[in-house]
Amino acid sequence: MLHPMLVRKLEALRALRGRRLSISCAYRCAKFNSSVGADLRSPHRLGIAADIKVAPRECESFAKDAASCGFARILPRADKSYVHLEIR
Ligand SMILES: [Zn+2]
């Protein structure tokens, strides 16, 4: 289940960007989490992280907007066309 604070921040980011967010991954069950080789303590397991599909050229501006919405950890992955967002 997603943390309500994560949902609120994603909604604020959606409003700021003025368009829908394409979420490629948010909450992961234990089985899926291990299938992608992620750590047992992944923030995705805790429902406090989401990966958003972002075109490589937009990753930088997206990350800045995410920071202004209060995300604690922002990992732009322009090489894989997504940005990892996390609350704490
Ligand atoms: Zn992630």
PDB file of the backbone (N, CA, C, O) and the ligand in Angstrom, with CONECT records:
HET     ZN  A 101       1
ATOM      1  N   MET A   1       0.845  -1.195   0.000  1.00  0.00           N
ATOM      2  CA  MET A   1       0.000   0.000   0.000  1.00  0.00           C
ATOM      3  C   MET A   1       0.885   1.252   0.000  1.00  0.00           C
ATOM      4  O   MET A   1       1.952   1.285   0.614  1.00  0.00           O
ATOM      5  N   LEU A   2       0.410   2.272  -0.704  1.00  0.00           N
ATOM      6  CA  LEU A   2       1.180   3.517  -0.766  1.00  0.00           C
ATOM      7  C   LEU A   2       0.929   4.368   0.465  1.00  0.00           C
ATOM      8  O   LEU A   2      -0.192   4.439   0.970  1.00  0.00           O
ATOM      9  N   HIS A   3       1.979   5.010   0.940  1.00  0.00           N
ATOM     10  CA  HIS A   3       1.863   5.927   2.067  1.00  0.00           C
ATOM     11  C   HIS A   3       1.039   7.142   1.603  1.00  0.00           C
ATOM     12  O   HIS A   3       1.285   7.666   0.517  1.00  0.00           O
ATOM     13  N   PRO A   4       0.064   7.595   2.411  1.00  0.00           N
ATOM     14  CA  PRO A   4      -0.767   8.744   2.009  1.00  0.00           C
ATOM     15  C   PRO A   4       0.063   9.999   1.695  1.00  0.00           C
ATOM     16  O   PRO A   4      -0.306  10.789   0.826  1.00  0.00           O
ATOM     17  N   MET A   5       1.184  10.175   2.407  1.00  0.00           N
ATOM     18  CA  MET A   5       2.042  11.344   2.150  1.00  0.00           C
ATOM     19  C   MET A   5       2.648  11.270   0.747  1.00  0.00           C
ATOM     20  O   MET A   5       2.795  12.290   0.075  1.00  0.00           O
ATOM     21  N   LEU A   6       3.000  10.050   0.310  1.00  0.00           N
ATOM     22  CA  LEU A   6       3.542   9.884  -1.047  1.00  0.00           C
ATOM     23  C   LEU A   6       2.487  10.292  -2.071  1.00  0.00           C
ATOM     24  O   LEU A   6       2.789  10.994  -3.036  1.00  0.00           O
ATOM     25  N   VAL A   7       1.260   9.852  -1.859  1.00  0.00           N
ATOM     26  CA  VAL A   7       0.172  10.174  -2.785  1.00  0.00           C
ATOM     27  C   VAL A   7      -0.046  11.688  -2.836  1.00  0.00           C
ATOM     28  O   VAL A   7      -0.238  12.252  -3.913  1.00  0.00           O
ATOM     29  N   ARG A   8      -0.016  12.347  -1.669  1.00  0.00           N
ATOM     30  CA  ARG A   8      -0.214  13.807  -1.633  1.00  0.00           C
ATOM     31  C   ARG A   8       0.882  14.530  -2.402  1.00  0.00           C
ATOM     32  O   ARG A   8       0.608  15.471  -3.146  1.00  0.00           O
ATOM     33  N   LYS A   9       2.110  14.095  -2.224  1.00  0.00           N
ATOM     34  CA  LYS A   9       3.226  14.756  -2.917  1.00  0.00           C
ATOM     35  C   LYS A   9       3.173  14.481  -4.429  1.00  0.00           C
ATOM     36  O   LYS A   9       3.489  15.362  -5.228  1.00  0.00           O
ATOM     37  N   LEU A  10       2.781  13.284  -4.814  1.00  0.00           N
ATOM     38  CA  LEU A  10       2.634  12.980  -6.239  1.00  0.00           C
ATOM     39  C   LEU A  10       1.536  13.848  -6.856  1.00  0.00           C
ATOM     40  O   LEU A  10       1.669  14.322  -7.984  1.00  0.00           O
ATOM     41  N   GLU A  11       0.458  14.048  -6.110  1.00  0.00           N
ATOM     42  CA  GLU A  11      -0.633  14.893  -6.615  1.00  0.00           C
ATOM     43  C   GLU A  11      -0.161  16.347  -6.764  1.00  0.00           C
ATOM     44  O   GLU A  11      -0.509  17.015  -7.738  1.00  0.00           O
ATOM     45  N   ALA A  12       0.629  16.834  -5.801  1.00  0.00           N
ATOM     46  CA  ALA A  12       1.161  18.201  -5.881  1.00  0.00           C
ATOM     47  C   ALA A  12       2.077  18.337  -7.100  1.00  0.00           C
ATOM     48  O   ALA A  12       2.059  19.355  -7.792  1.00  0.00           O
ATOM     49  N   LEU A  13       2.869  17.307  -7.350  1.00  0.00           N
ATOM     50  CA  LEU A  13       3.784  17.323  -8.496  1.00  0.00           C
ATOM     51  C   LEU A  13       3.003  17.279  -9.809  1.00  0.00           C
ATOM     52  O   LEU A  13       3.348  17.967 -10.770  1.00  0.00           O
ATOM     53  N   ARG A  14       1.951  16.466  -9.840  1.00  0.00           N
ATOM     54  CA  ARG A  14       1.110  16.400 -11.039  1.00  0.00           C
ATOM     55  C   ARG A  14       0.512  17.775 -11.341  1.00  0.00           C
ATOM     56  O   ARG A  14       0.502  18.217 -12.490  1.00  0.00           O
ATOM     57  N   ALA A  15       0.017  18.444 -10.302  1.00  0.00           N
ATOM     58  CA  ALA A  15      -0.589  19.775 -10.488  1.00  0.00           C
ATOM     59  C   ALA A  15       0.465  20.773 -10.970  1.00  0.00           C
ATOM     60  O   ALA A  15       0.199  21.579 -11.861  1.00  0.00           O
ATOM     61  N   LEU A  16       1.651  20.717 -10.382  1.00  0.00           N
ATOM     62  CA  LEU A  16       2.719  21.636 -10.774  1.00  0.00           C
ATOM     63  C   LEU A  16       3.140  21.415 -12.231  1.00  0.00           C
ATOM     64  O   LEU A  16       3.366  22.375 -12.968  1.00  0.00           O
ATOM     65  N   ARG A  17       3.242  20.150 -12.638  1.00  0.00           N
ATOM     66  CA  ARG A  17       3.654  19.831 -14.011  1.00  0.00           C
ATOM     67  C   ARG A  17       2.523  20.066 -15.011  1.00  0.00           C
ATOM     68  O   ARG A  17       2.766  20.227 -16.207  1.00  0.00           O
ATOM     69  N   GLY A  18       1.283  20.085 -14.511  1.00  0.00           N
ATOM     70  CA  GLY A  18       0.141  20.363 -15.379  1.00  0.00           C
ATOM     71  C   GLY A  18      -0.265  19.206 -16.258  1.00  0.00           C
ATOM     72  O   GLY A  18      -0.978  19.392 -17.245  1.00  0.00           O
ATOM     73  N   ARG A  19       0.183  18.004 -15.910  1.00  0.00           N
ATOM     74  CA  ARG A  19      -0.268  16.826 -16.661  1.00  0.00           C
ATOM     75  C   ARG A  19      -0.073  15.562 -15.828  1.00  0.00           C
ATOM     76  O   ARG A  19       0.617  15.564 -14.809  1.00  0.00           O
ATOM     77  N   ARG A  20      -0.689  14.506 -16.284  1.00  0.00           N
ATOM     78  CA  ARG A  20      -0.670  13.271 -15.500  1.00  0.00           C
ATOM     79  C   ARG A  20       0.738  12.713 -15.395  1.00  0.00           C
ATOM     80  O   ARG A  20       1.582  12.936 -16.263  1.00  0.00           O
ATOM     81  N   LEU A  21       0.971  11.983 -14.315  1.00  0.00           N
ATOM     82  CA  LEU A  21       2.254  11.312 -14.131  1.00  0.00           C
ATOM     83  C   LEU A  21       2.099   9.873 -14.580  1.00  0.00           C
ATOM     84  O   LEU A  21       1.081   9.237 -14.308  1.00  0.00           O
ATOM     85  N   SER A  22       3.088   9.369 -15.255  1.00  0.00           N
ATOM     86  CA  SER A  22       3.062   7.978 -15.684  1.00  0.00           C
ATOM     87  C   SER A  22       3.910   7.167 -14.696  1.00  0.00           C
ATOM     88  O   SER A  22       5.138   7.148 -14.776  1.00  0.00           O
ATOM     89  N   ILE A  23       3.223   6.505 -13.772  1.00  0.00           N
ATOM     90  CA  ILE A  23       3.919   5.762 -12.710  1.00  0.00           C
ATOM     91  C   ILE A  23       4.260   4.368 -13.225  1.00  0.00           C
ATOM     92  O   ILE A  23       3.369   3.582 -13.549  1.00  0.00           O
ATOM     93  N   SER A  24       5.558   4.066 -13.298  1.00  0.00           N
ATOM     94  CA  SER A  24       5.948   2.738 -13.794  1.00  0.00           C
ATOM     95  C   SER A  24       6.069   1.744 -12.658  1.00  0.00           C
ATOM     96  O   SER A  24       5.970   0.537 -12.877  1.00  0.00           O
ATOM     97  N   CYS A  25       6.282   2.233 -11.447  1.00  0.00           N
ATOM     98  CA  CYS A  25       6.432   1.336 -10.306  1.00  0.00           C
ATOM     99  C   CYS A  25       6.193   2.125  -9.031  1.00  0.00           C
ATOM    100  O   CYS A  25       6.726   3.223  -8.868  1.00  0.00           O
ATOM    101  N   ALA A  26       5.400   1.575  -8.131  1.00  0.00           N
ATOM    102  CA  ALA A  26       5.212   2.245  -6.823  1.00  0.00           C
ATOM    103  C   ALA A  26       5.368   1.172  -5.743  1.00  0.00           C
ATOM    104  O   ALA A  26       6.490   0.784  -5.418  1.00  0.00           O
ATOM    105  N   TYR A  27       4.250   0.688  -5.183  1.00  0.00           N
ATOM    106  CA  TYR A  27       4.361  -0.362  -4.179  1.00  0.00           C
ATOM    107  C   TYR A  27       4.753  -1.684  -4.848  1.00  0.00           C
ATOM    108  O   TYR A  27       4.231  -2.033  -5.906  1.00  0.00           O
ATOM    109  N   ARG A  28       5.666  -2.403  -4.225  1.00  0.00           N
ATOM    110  CA  ARG A  28       6.034  -3.734  -4.728  1.00  0.00           C
ATOM    111  C   ARG A  28       5.736  -4.790  -3.674  1.00  0.00           C
ATOM    112  O   ARG A  28       6.113  -4.634  -2.512  1.00  0.00           O
ATOM    113  N   CYS A  29       5.069  -5.849  -4.068  1.00  0.00           N
ATOM    114  CA  CYS A  29       4.908  -6.979  -3.164  1.00  0.00           C
ATOM    115  C   CYS A  29       6.266  -7.678  -3.059  1.00  0.00           C
ATOM    116  O   CYS A  29       7.157  -7.436  -3.872  1.00  0.00           O
ATOM    117  N   ALA A  30       6.417  -8.540  -2.059  1.00  0.00           N
ATOM    118  CA  ALA A  30       7.706  -9.196  -1.813  1.00  0.00           C
ATOM    119  C   ALA A  30       8.164 -10.003  -3.029  1.00  0.00           C
ATOM    120  O   ALA A  30       9.345  -9.996  -3.376  1.00  0.00           O
ATOM    121  N   LYS A  31       7.227 -10.695  -3.672  1.00  0.00           N
ATOM    122  CA  LYS A  31       7.577 -11.557  -4.805  1.00  0.00           C
ATOM    123  C   LYS A  31       8.112 -10.720  -5.983  1.00  0.00           C
ATOM    124  O   LYS A  31       9.150 -11.030  -6.568  1.00  0.00           O
ATOM    125  N   PHE A  32       7.368  -9.649  -6.307  1.00  0.00           N
ATOM    126  CA  PHE A  32       7.816  -8.804  -7.428  1.00  0.00           C
ATOM    127  C   PHE A  32       9.121  -8.116  -7.083  1.00  0.00           C
ATOM    128  O   PHE A  32      10.012  -7.999  -7.924  1.00  0.00           O
ATOM    129  N   ASN A  33       9.232  -7.661  -5.846  1.00  0.00           N
ATOM    130  CA  ASN A  33      10.453  -6.962  -5.426  1.00  0.00           C
ATOM    131  C   ASN A  33      11.683  -7.848  -5.613  1.00  0.00           C
ATOM    132  O   ASN A  33      12.714  -7.388  -6.102  1.00  0.00           O
ATOM    133  N   SER A  34      11.574  -9.116  -5.224  1.00  0.00           N
ATOM    134  CA  SER A  34      12.734  -9.991  -5.383  1.00  0.00           C
ATOM    135  C   SER A  34      12.961 -10.339  -6.851  1.00  0.00           C
ATOM    136  O   SER A  34      14.094 -10.580  -7.265  1.00  0.00           O
ATOM    137  N   SER A  35      11.870 -10.364  -7.647  1.00  0.00           N
ATOM    138  CA  SER A  35      12.030 -10.687  -9.075  1.00  0.00           C
ATOM    139  C   SER A  35      12.802  -9.597  -9.822  1.00  0.00           C
ATOM    140  O   SER A  35      13.428  -9.873 -10.846  1.00  0.00           O
ATOM    141  N   VAL A  36      12.760  -8.354  -9.314  1.00  0.00           N
ATOM    142  CA  VAL A  36      13.527  -7.292  -9.966  1.00  0.00           C
ATOM    143  C   VAL A  36      14.894  -7.114  -9.297  1.00  0.00           C
ATOM    144  O   VAL A  36      15.637  -6.184  -9.613  1.00  0.00           O
ATOM    145  N   GLY A  37      15.209  -8.016  -8.375  1.00  0.00           N
ATOM    146  CA  GLY A  37      16.530  -7.999  -7.749  1.00  0.00           C
ATOM    147  C   GLY A  37      16.724  -6.883  -6.731  1.00  0.00           C
ATOM    148  O   GLY A  37      17.855  -6.521  -6.407  1.00  0.00           O
ATOM    149  N   ALA A  38      15.616  -6.339  -6.225  1.00  0.00           N
ATOM    150  CA  ALA A  38      15.725  -5.228  -5.272  1.00  0.00           C
ATOM    151  C   ALA A  38      15.951  -5.726  -3.853  1.00  0.00           C
ATOM    152  O   ALA A  38      15.652  -6.872  -3.517  1.00  0.00           O
ATOM    153  N   ASP A  39      16.480  -4.845  -3.043  1.00  0.00           N
ATOM    154  CA  ASP A  39      16.749  -5.146  -1.642  1.00  0.00           C
ATOM    155  C   ASP A  39      15.425  -5.356  -0.887  1.00  0.00           C
ATOM    156  O   ASP A  39      14.409  -4.742  -1.210  1.00  0.00           O
ATOM    157  N   LEU A  40      15.462  -6.229   0.119  1.00  0.00           N
ATOM    158  CA  LEU A  40      14.273  -6.486   0.946  1.00  0.00           C
ATOM    159  C   LEU A  40      13.754  -5.216   1.607  1.00  0.00           C
ATOM    160  O   LEU A  40      12.556  -5.057   1.838  1.00  0.00           O
ATOM    161  N   ARG A  41      14.689  -4.313   1.907  1.00  0.00           N
ATOM    162  CA  ARG A  41      14.293  -3.068   2.581  1.00  0.00           C
ATOM    163  C   ARG A  41      14.060  -1.933   1.594  1.00  0.00           C
ATOM    164  O   ARG A  41      14.087  -0.765   1.981  1.00  0.00           O
ATOM    165  N   SER A  42      13.832  -2.258   0.328  1.00  0.00           N
ATOM    166  CA  SER A  42      13.566  -1.232  -0.682  1.00  0.00           C
ATOM    167  C   SER A  42      12.437  -0.309  -0.230  1.00  0.00           C
ATOM    168  O   SER A  42      11.447  -0.777   0.332  1.00  0.00           O
ATOM    169  N   PRO A  43      12.575   1.006  -0.471  1.00  0.00           N
ATOM    170  CA  PRO A  43      11.476   1.919  -0.114  1.00  0.00           C
ATOM    171  C   PRO A  43      10.196   1.600  -0.889  1.00  0.00           C
ATOM    172  O   PRO A  43       9.104   1.974  -0.464  1.00  0.00           O
ATOM    173  N   HIS A  44      10.329   0.906  -2.028  1.00  0.00           N
ATOM    174  CA  HIS A  44       9.125   0.499  -2.758  1.00  0.00           C
ATOM    175  C   HIS A  44       8.330  -0.542  -1.963  1.00  0.00           C
ATOM    176  O   HIS A  44       7.104  -0.590  -2.066  1.00  0.00           O
ATOM    177  N   ARG A  45       9.014  -1.372  -1.174  1.00  0.00           N
ATOM    178  CA  ARG A  45       8.338  -2.359  -0.326  1.00  0.00           C
ATOM    179  C   ARG A  45       7.534  -1.671   0.769  1.00  0.00           C
ATOM    180  O   ARG A  45       6.518  -2.189   1.232  1.00  0.00           O
ATOM    181  N   LEU A  46       8.012  -0.478   1.180  1.00  0.00           N
ATOM    182  CA  LEU A  46       7.376   0.253   2.280  1.00  0.00           C
ATOM    183  C   LEU A  46       6.286   1.213   1.798  1.00  0.00           C
ATOM    184  O   LEU A  46       5.606   1.848   2.604  1.00  0.00           O
ATOM    185  N   GLY A  47       6.129   1.313   0.474  1.00  0.00           N
ATOM    186  CA  GLY A  47       5.099   2.202  -0.074  1.00  0.00           C
ATOM    187  C   GLY A  47       5.457   3.674   0.006  1.00  0.00           C
ATOM    188  O   GLY A  47       4.576   4.534  -0.008  1.00  0.00           O
ATOM    189  N   ILE A  48       6.764   3.969   0.091  1.00  0.00           N
ATOM    190  CA  ILE A  48       7.183   5.377   0.206  1.00  0.00           C
ATOM    191  C   ILE A  48       7.994   5.831  -1.007  1.00  0.00           C
ATOM    192  O   ILE A  48       8.669   6.859  -0.954  1.00  0.00           O
ATOM    193  N   ALA A  49       7.930   5.066  -2.101  1.00  0.00           N
ATOM    194  CA  ALA A  49       8.682   5.447  -3.297  1.00  0.00           C
ATOM    195  C   ALA A  49       7.858   5.152  -4.549  1.00  0.00           C
ATOM    196  O   ALA A  49       7.032   4.241  -4.576  1.00  0.00           O
ATOM    197  N   ALA A  50       8.111   5.951  -5.578  1.00  0.00           N
ATOM    198  CA  ALA A  50       7.472   5.725  -6.873  1.00  0.00           C
ATOM    199  C   ALA A  50       8.466   6.075  -7.969  1.00  0.00           C
ATOM    200  O   ALA A  50       9.258   7.006  -7.830  1.00  0.00           O
ATOM    201  N   ASP A  51       8.416   5.320  -9.059  1.00  0.00           N
ATOM    202  CA  ASP A  51       9.223   5.615 -10.246  1.00  0.00           C
ATOM    203  C   ASP A  51       8.279   6.179 -11.298  1.00  0.00           C
ATOM    204  O   ASP A  51       7.244   5.592 -11.612  1.00  0.00           O
ATOM    205  N   ILE A  52       8.664   7.339 -11.836  1.00  0.00           N
ATOM    206  CA  ILE A  52       7.822   8.019 -12.813  1.00  0.00           C
ATOM    207  C   ILE A  52       8.528   8.024 -14.160  1.00  0.00           C
ATOM    208  O   ILE A  52       9.698   8.395 -14.254  1.00  0.00           O
ATOM    209  N   LYS A  53       7.810   7.609 -15.205  1.00  0.00           N
ATOM    210  CA  LYS A  53       8.382   7.651 -16.556  1.00  0.00           C
ATOM    211  C   LYS A  53       8.545   9.105 -16.974  1.00  0.00           C
ATOM    212  O   LYS A  53       7.590   9.881 -16.947  1.00  0.00           O
ATOM    213  N   VAL A  54       9.754   9.462 -17.357  1.00  0.00           N
ATOM    214  CA  VAL A  54      10.049  10.843 -17.767  1.00  0.00           C
ATOM    215  C   VAL A  54      11.006  10.767 -18.961  1.00  0.00           C
ATOM    216  O   VAL A  54      11.979  10.013 -18.942  1.00  0.00           O
ATOM    217  N   ALA A  55      10.720  11.553 -19.991  1.00  0.00           N
ATOM    218  CA  ALA A  55      11.620  11.586 -21.145  1.00  0.00           C
ATOM    219  C   ALA A  55      12.986  12.082 -20.684  1.00  0.00           C
ATOM    220  O   ALA A  55      13.063  12.979 -19.845  1.00  0.00           O
ATOM    221  N   PRO A  56      14.067  11.511 -21.219  1.00  0.00           N
ATOM    222  CA  PRO A  56      15.415  11.879 -20.764  1.00  0.00           C
ATOM    223  C   PRO A  56      15.657  13.381 -20.722  1.00  0.00           C
ATOM    224  O   PRO A  56      16.263  13.878 -19.772  1.00  0.00           O
ATOM    225  N   ARG A  57      15.195  14.119 -21.737  1.00  0.00           N
ATOM    226  CA  ARG A  57      15.458  15.559 -21.780  1.00  0.00           C
ATOM    227  C   ARG A  57      14.688  16.324 -20.700  1.00  0.00           C
ATOM    228  O   ARG A  57      15.002  17.481 -20.425  1.00  0.00           O
ATOM    229  N   GLU A  58      13.669  15.681 -20.078  1.00  0.00           N
ATOM    230  CA  GLU A  58      12.864  16.354 -19.059  1.00  0.00           C
ATOM    231  C   GLU A  58      13.239  15.951 -17.639  1.00  0.00           C
ATOM    232  O   GLU A  58      12.693  16.489 -16.676  1.00  0.00           O
ATOM    233  N   CYS A  59      14.171  15.003 -17.503  1.00  0.00           N
ATOM    234  CA  CYS A  59      14.495  14.475 -16.167  1.00  0.00           C
ATOM    235  C   CYS A  59      14.983  15.568 -15.220  1.00  0.00           C
ATOM    236  O   CYS A  59      14.631  15.573 -14.041  1.00  0.00           O
ATOM    237  N   GLU A  60      15.792  16.493 -15.733  1.00  0.00           N
ATOM    238  CA  GLU A  60      16.354  17.521 -14.859  1.00  0.00           C
ATOM    239  C   GLU A  60      15.277  18.472 -14.336  1.00  0.00           C
ATOM    240  O   GLU A  60      15.224  18.747 -13.137  1.00  0.00           O
ATOM    241  N   SER A  61      14.429  18.969 -15.214  1.00  0.00           N
ATOM    242  CA  SER A  61      13.381  19.898 -14.766  1.00  0.00           C
ATOM    243  C   SER A  61      12.356  19.164 -13.900  1.00  0.00           C
ATOM    244  O   SER A  61      11.794  19.742 -12.969  1.00  0.00           O
ATOM    245  N   PHE A  62      12.118  17.897 -14.209  1.00  0.00           N
ATOM    246  CA  PHE A  62      11.194  17.097 -13.398  1.00  0.00           C
ATOM    247  C   PHE A  62      11.746  16.951 -11.987  1.00  0.00           C
ATOM    248  O   PHE A  62      11.005  17.075 -11.012  1.00  0.00           O
ATOM    249  N   ALA A  63      13.046  16.689 -11.876  1.00  0.00           N
ATOM    250  CA  ALA A  63      13.677  16.525 -10.561  1.00  0.00           C
ATOM    251  C   ALA A  63      13.605  17.819  -9.758  1.00  0.00           C
ATOM    252  O   ALA A  63      13.386  17.783  -8.547  1.00  0.00           O
ATOM    253  N   LYS A  64      13.785  18.956 -10.414  1.00  0.00           N
ATOM    254  CA  LYS A  64      13.680  20.248  -9.712  1.00  0.00           C
ATOM    255  C   LYS A  64      12.269  20.456  -9.189  1.00  0.00           C
ATOM    256  O   LYS A  64      12.084  20.881  -8.048  1.00  0.00           O
ATOM    257  N   ASP A  65      11.272  20.160 -10.017  1.00  0.00           N
ATOM    258  CA  ASP A  65       9.878  20.304  -9.578  1.00  0.00           C
ATOM    259  C   ASP A  65       9.583  19.339  -8.424  1.00  0.00           C
ATOM    260  O   ASP A  65       8.872  19.694  -7.484  1.00  0.00           O
ATOM    261  N   ALA A  66      10.124  18.131  -8.494  1.00  0.00           N
ATOM    262  CA  ALA A  66       9.910  17.163  -7.412  1.00  0.00           C
ATOM    263  C   ALA A  66      10.506  17.677  -6.109  1.00  0.00           C
ATOM    264  O   ALA A  66       9.919  17.504  -5.041  1.00  0.00           O
ATOM    265  N   ALA A  67      11.662  18.304  -6.197  1.00  0.00           N
ATOM    266  CA  ALA A  67      12.294  18.858  -4.990  1.00  0.00           C
ATOM    267  C   ALA A  67      11.412  19.952  -4.393  1.00  0.00           C
ATOM    268  O   ALA A  67      11.282  20.046  -3.172  1.00  0.00           O
ATOM    269  N   SER A  68      10.813  20.769  -5.238  1.00  0.00           N
ATOM    270  CA  SER A  68       9.971  21.846  -4.718  1.00  0.00           C
ATOM    271  C   SER A  68       8.681  21.292  -4.117  1.00  0.00           C
ATOM    272  O   SER A  68       8.012  21.990  -3.355  1.00  0.00           O
ATOM    273  N   CYS A  69       8.325  20.066  -4.443  1.00  0.00           N
ATOM    274  CA  CYS A  69       7.135  19.435  -3.846  1.00  0.00           C
ATOM    275  C   CYS A  69       7.485  18.678  -2.563  1.00  0.00           C
ATOM    276  O   CYS A  69       6.606  18.084  -1.939  1.00  0.00           O
ATOM    277  N   GLY A  70       8.753  18.693  -2.168  1.00  0.00           N
ATOM    278  CA  GLY A  70       9.133  18.143  -0.877  1.00  0.00           C
ATOM    279  C   GLY A  70       9.550  16.685  -0.851  1.00  0.00           C
ATOM    280  O   GLY A  70       9.606  16.083   0.221  1.00  0.00           O
ATOM    281  N   PHE A  71       9.845  16.099  -2.014  1.00  0.00           N
ATOM    282  CA  PHE A  71      10.349  14.721  -1.975  1.00  0.00           C
ATOM    283  C   PHE A  71      11.730  14.703  -1.331  1.00  0.00           C
ATOM    284  O   PHE A  71      12.556  15.576  -1.596  1.00  0.00           O
ATOM    285  N   ALA A  72      11.975  13.708  -0.483  1.00  0.00           N
ATOM    286  CA  ALA A  72      13.218  13.670   0.287  1.00  0.00           C
ATOM    287  C   ALA A  72      14.383  13.123  -0.531  1.00  0.00           C
ATOM    288  O   ALA A  72      15.531  13.521  -0.335  1.00  0.00           O
ATOM    289  N   ARG A  73      14.081  12.219  -1.438  1.00  0.00           N
ATOM    290  CA  ARG A  73      15.139  11.590  -2.233  1.00  0.00           C
ATOM    291  C   ARG A  73      14.669  11.524  -3.675  1.00  0.00           C
ATOM    292  O   ARG A  73      13.586  11.016  -3.965  1.00  0.00           O
ATOM    293  N   ILE A  74      15.496  12.043  -4.576  1.00  0.00           N
ATOM    294  CA  ILE A  74      15.129  12.125  -5.986  1.00  0.00           C
ATOM    295  C   ILE A  74      16.303  11.593  -6.800  1.00  0.00           C
ATOM    296  O   ILE A  74      17.406  12.138  -6.746  1.00  0.00           O
ATOM    297  N   LEU A  75      16.060  10.538  -7.545  1.00  0.00           N
ATOM    298  CA  LEU A  75      17.129   9.933  -8.336  1.00  0.00           C
ATOM    299  C   LEU A  75      16.740   9.942  -9.809  1.00  0.00           C
ATOM    300  O   LEU A  75      16.047   9.035 -10.270  1.00  0.00           O
ATOM    301  N   PRO A  76      17.178  10.958 -10.554  1.00  0.00           N
ATOM    302  CA  PRO A  76      16.875  10.992 -11.992  1.00  0.00           C
ATOM    303  C   PRO A  76      17.680   9.923 -12.728  1.00  0.00           C
ATOM    304  O   PRO A  76      18.891   9.808 -12.541  1.00  0.00           O
ATOM    305  N   ARG A  77      17.002   9.148 -13.559  1.00  0.00           N
ATOM    306  CA  ARG A  77      17.685   8.136 -14.371  1.00  0.00           C
ATOM    307  C   ARG A  77      17.369   8.411 -15.832  1.00  0.00           C
ATOM    308  O   ARG A  77      16.578   7.702 -16.453  1.00  0.00           O
ATOM    309  N   ALA A  78      18.000   9.456 -16.377  1.00  0.00           N
ATOM    310  CA  ALA A  78      17.747   9.825 -17.775  1.00  0.00           C
ATOM    311  C   ALA A  78      18.094   8.662 -18.702  1.00  0.00           C
ATOM    312  O   ALA A  78      17.465   8.488 -19.746  1.00  0.00           O
ATOM    313  N   ASP A  79      19.098   7.866 -18.321  1.00  0.00           N
ATOM    314  CA  ASP A  79      19.508   6.730 -19.156  1.00  0.00           C
ATOM    315  C   ASP A  79      18.417   5.673 -19.264  1.00  0.00           C
ATOM    316  O   ASP A  79      18.392   4.905 -20.226  1.00  0.00           O
ATOM    317  N   LYS A  80      17.507   5.626 -18.276  1.00  0.00           N
ATOM    318  CA  LYS A  80      16.420   4.643 -18.305  1.00  0.00           C
ATOM    319  C   LYS A  80      15.045   5.292 -18.381  1.00  0.00           C
ATOM    320  O   LYS A  80      14.022   4.629 -18.207  1.00  0.00           O
ATOM    321  N   SER A  81      15.031   6.594 -18.644  1.00  0.00           N
ATOM    322  CA  SER A  81      13.775   7.338 -18.821  1.00  0.00           C
ATOM    323  C   SER A  81      12.831   7.261 -17.622  1.00  0.00           C
ATOM    324  O   SER A  81      11.625   7.074 -17.783  1.00  0.00           O
ATOM    325  N   TYR A  82      13.387   7.405 -16.426  1.00  0.00           N
ATOM    326  CA  TYR A  82      12.500   7.498 -15.255  1.00  0.00           C
ATOM    327  C   TYR A  82      13.199   8.270 -14.150  1.00  0.00           C
ATOM    328  O   TYR A  82      14.415   8.462 -14.158  1.00  0.00           O
ATOM    329  N   VAL A  83      12.372   8.708 -13.189  1.00  0.00           N
ATOM    330  CA  VAL A  83      12.903   9.380 -11.991  1.00  0.00           C
ATOM    331  C   VAL A  83      12.318   8.668 -10.778  1.00  0.00           C
ATOM    332  O   VAL A  83      11.103   8.507 -10.672  1.00  0.00           O
ATOM    333  N   HIS A  84      13.189   8.242  -9.861  1.00  0.00           N
ATOM    334  CA  HIS A  84      12.773   7.618  -8.619  1.00  0.00           C
ATOM    335  C   HIS A  84      12.504   8.724  -7.606  1.00  0.00           C
ATOM    336  O   HIS A  84      13.351   9.589  -7.386  1.00  0.00           O
ATOM    337  N   LEU A  85      11.317   8.695  -6.986  1.00  0.00           N
ATOM    338  CA  LEU A  85      10.929   9.687  -5.983  1.00  0.00           C
ATOM    339  C   LEU A  85      10.627   8.967  -4.675  1.00  0.00           C
ATOM    340  O   LEU A  85      10.021   7.896  -4.663  1.00  0.00           O
ATOM    341  N   GLU A  86      11.059   9.573  -3.581  1.00  0.00           N
ATOM    342  CA  GLU A  86      10.906   8.898  -2.294  1.00  0.00           C
ATOM    343  C   GLU A  86      10.621   9.909  -1.193  1.00  0.00           C
ATOM    344  O   GLU A  86      11.170  11.011  -1.192  1.00  0.00           O
ATOM    345  N   ILE A  87       9.767   9.529  -0.266  1.00  0.00           N
ATOM    346  CA  ILE A  87       9.542  10.350   0.928  1.00  0.00           C
ATOM    347  C   ILE A  87      10.211   9.649   2.097  1.00  0.00           C
ATOM    348  O   ILE A  87      10.562   8.473   1.999  1.00  0.00           O
ATOM    349  N   ARG A  88      10.385  10.346   3.182  1.00  0.00           N
ATOM    350  CA  ARG A  88      10.944   9.725   4.394  1.00  0.00           C
ATOM    351  C   ARG A  88      10.177  10.168   5.609  1.00  0.00           C
ATOM    352  O   ARG A  88      10.495   9.754   6.724  1.00  0.00           O
TER     353      ARG A  88
HETATM  354 ZN    ZN A 101      12.427   3.391  -7.543  1.00  0.00          ZN2+
END
